[in-house]
Amino acid sequence: MTDVRFENILDEYLQKVPEKSHSGKFRVSSAGLCSQKRLWEREGKEPTDPVENRMLRVFKVGEVFHTWLQNMLEDMGYLVLRELELEDDYRVGRLDAVVEKDGKRILYDFKTVHSRKFIYKEEIDIHYCMQAWTYKLMLEEQYGMKVDSVRVLYISRDDLLLKDVEVEKVIGIEKMVEEDWNGLIKASQGKGIIIAPKQDWECTYCVYRSACSHRQEVVKDD
């Protein structure tokens, strides 16, 4: 008799993800990351290194937390927008939430992390900030909606500790976002250069790592 394990059922469920049609556009969630990966994603290139089951579980936990927080905000009467799809000529993405409280409107991008990273974290994840700022710009362009603040909300999935990062306080964020997207669009048109990843983890978790010539060009921060 075959031994039935619940984790096998869960993995089977997580792998039964409906195929998504590729829009031919860049994902807003890729802001600030390796341009080669972003170009391949845009083209719909088949991954050479599919996401492992453990990471699929991590992603699902993040989805569960996002939904719970959005429902909570709605129940409290503070939610203005949730899971809004934004799209322009080059990019497509879905913002997590816009909240209004005490006369202040805030755009939130939720990021679930493990408790160790949350507690000992001192540096700011610039690519998260660039993603959130891109949502702000697209929200203004497409809906004419302005916000008073843009935040990345770190959520510890172990104990629900929370940390707000005010993106507008990141020096040079507007310029970084502009240069990032302009450079990527030019590269897609054959007019720019491929920007190799700047951090080791980009290659470690990349679904194209086996096929990428930029893998050995990682620049480690001092």
C-alpha positions in Angstrom: 0.0 0.0 0.0 1.4 3.4 -1.0 2.1 5.7 1.9 0.0 8.9 1.5 1.6 12.0 2.8 -0.1 15.3 3.1 2.9 17.3 1.8 2.6 15.3 -1.5 -1.0 16.4 -1.8 0.0 20.0 -1.1 2.8 19.9 -3.7 0.5 18.4 -6.3 -2.0 21.3 -5.6 0.6 24.0 -5.8 1.9 22.6 -9.1 -1.5 22.7 -10.7 -1.3 26.3 -11.5 -3.3 27.3 -14.6 -1.1 28.4 -17.5 -0.9 32.1 -17.8 -0.8 33.7 -21.2 2.2 36.0 -21.6 1.1 39.6 -22.1 4.4 40.5 -23.8 4.9 43.1 -21.2 7.3 43.5 -18.2 6.1 42.7 -14.7 6.1 45.6 -12.3 7.3 43.2 -9.6 10.6 42.8 -11.5 11.5 46.4 -11.0 15.2 46.9 -10.2 16.2 43.3 -10.9 18.4 41.6 -13.5 17.3 42.9 -17.0 18.2 39.6 -18.7 15.6 37.7 -16.6 13.1 40.4 -17.2 13.6 40.3 -20.9 13.2 36.5 -20.9 10.1 36.7 -18.8 8.6 39.2 -21.2 9.3 36.9 -24.1 7.7 33.9 -22.3 10.9 31.9 -22.3 10.4 28.5 -20.7 12.3 28.2 -17.4 15.4 26.0 -17.3 15.2 25.8 -13.5 11.5 25.7 -12.4 10.6 27.0 -9.0 11.1 24.3 -6.3 8.2 23.1 -4.2 9.4 24.8 -1.0 9.4 28.2 -2.8 5.9 27.5 -4.1 4.8 27.1 -0.5 6.5 30.3 0.5 4.7 32.2 -2.3 1.3 30.7 -1.3 1.9 31.8 2.4 2.4 35.3 1.1 -0.8 35.2 -0.9 -2.7 34.0 2.2 -1.3 36.9 4.3 -2.1 39.4 1.5 -5.7 38.3 1.2 -6.2 38.3 5.0 -4.8 41.8 5.4 -6.9 43.1 2.5 -10.0 41.6 4.0 -9.1 43.1 7.4 -8.7 46.6 5.9 -12.0 46.2 4.1 -13.8 45.2 7.3 -12.3 48.2 9.1 -13.5 50.5 6.4 -10.0 51.8 5.5 -9.6 50.0 2.1 -9.9 52.2 -1.0 -8.4 49.7 -3.6 -7.2 46.1 -3.5 -5.6 43.9 -6.2 -5.9 46.6 -8.8 -4.4 45.6 -12.1 -2.3 48.4 -13.7 -1.0 48.2 -17.3 0.6 50.5 -19.8 2.4 50.1 -23.1 5.3 48.2 -21.5 4.4 47.1 -18.0 1.7 45.1 -16.2 1.2 44.6 -12.4 -1.2 44.4 -9.6 -1.0 46.7 -6.6 -1.8 45.3 -3.2 -3.8 48.0 -1.5 -4.5 51.7 -1.2 -5.6 52.7 2.3 -7.2 55.9 3.6 -7.1 56.7 7.3 -7.3 60.0 9.2 -7.4 61.9 5.9 -4.2 60.3 4.6 -4.1 58.0 1.6 -1.4 55.4 1.5 -0.3 52.9 -1.2 0.9 49.7 0.3 2.9 46.9 -1.2 3.0 43.8 1.1 6.1 41.7 1.5 6.0 38.6 3.8 9.4 37.6 5.1 10.7 35.1 7.7 11.3 36.4 11.2 15.1 36.4 11.1 15.2 38.6 8.1 12.6 40.8 9.7 14.3 41.2 13.1 17.9 41.6 11.9 17.1 43.6 8.8 18.7 47.0 8.6 19.1 47.7 4.9 16.3 48.6 2.6 15.3 46.3 -0.3 15.6 48.9 -3.1 13.9 46.7 -5.7 10.8 46.5 -3.4 10.8 50.3 -3.1 11.1 50.7 -6.9 8.2 48.3 -7.4 6.0 50.3 -5.1 7.0 53.6 -6.6 6.2 52.3 -10.1 2.7 51.4 -8.9 2.3 55.0 -7.7 3.3 56.4 -11.0 1.0 54.1 -12.9 -1.9 54.8 -10.6 -1.5 58.5 -11.2 -1.2 58.1 -14.9 -4.1 55.7 -15.4 -6.6 56.8 -12.7 -5.5 60.3 -11.8 -5.3 59.1 -8.1 -2.6 60.6 -6.0 -1.5 59.2 -2.7 0.1 60.9 0.3 2.6 58.1 1.0 4.0 55.0 -0.6 4.9 52.2 1.7 6.5 48.7 1.6 5.0 46.8 4.5 7.2 44.0 5.8 5.2 41.2 7.5 6.9 38.5 9.6 5.1 35.3 8.7 6.1 33.7 12.0 4.6 36.2 14.4 3.0 39.0 12.4 5.5 41.7 13.3 5.1 44.6 10.9 7.4 47.3 9.6 6.5 50.2 7.4 9.1 51.6 5.0 8.3 55.0 3.6 9.5 54.8 0.0 9.4 58.6 -0.5 12.2 58.9 2.0 14.5 56.8 -0.1 17.0 59.2 -1.6 16.8 59.3 -5.4 14.0 56.8 -5.7 12.3 58.7 -8.5 15.5 58.8 -10.6 16.3 55.2 -9.9 12.9 54.1 -11.1 13.0 56.2 -14.2 16.5 55.0 -15.2 15.6 51.4 -14.5 12.5 51.2 -16.7 14.0 53.4 -19.5 17.1 51.3 -19.6 15.1 48.1 -19.7 12.8 49.3 -22.5 15.8 50.4 -24.6 17.4 47.0 -24.1 14.3 45.3 -25.3 14.5 47.5 -28.4 18.2 46.6 -29.0 19.3 50.1 -28.1 20.6 49.4 -24.6 22.7 47.0 -22.6 21.9 44.0 -20.4 22.3 44.9 -16.7 23.7 41.9 -14.9 22.3 41.1 -11.4 23.9 42.9 -8.5 23.1 40.5 -5.7 23.9 36.7 -5.4 20.3 35.7 -4.5 19.1 36.9 -7.9 21.0 34.1 -9.5 20.4 31.6 -6.8 16.6 31.7 -7.2 16.5 32.6 -10.9 14.4 30.2 -13.1 16.9 30.8 -16.0 20.1 30.4 -14.1 21.4 27.3 -16.0 21.0 29.1 -19.4 22.3 32.5 -18.4 25.7 33.8 -19.4 25.4 36.7 -16.9 25.3 34.2 -13.9 29.1 34.6 -13.3 28.9 38.4 -13.5 27.3 38.9 -10.2 28.8 42.0 -8.5 29.0 41.5 -4.7 28.6 44.5 -2.5 31.5 45.2 -0.2 
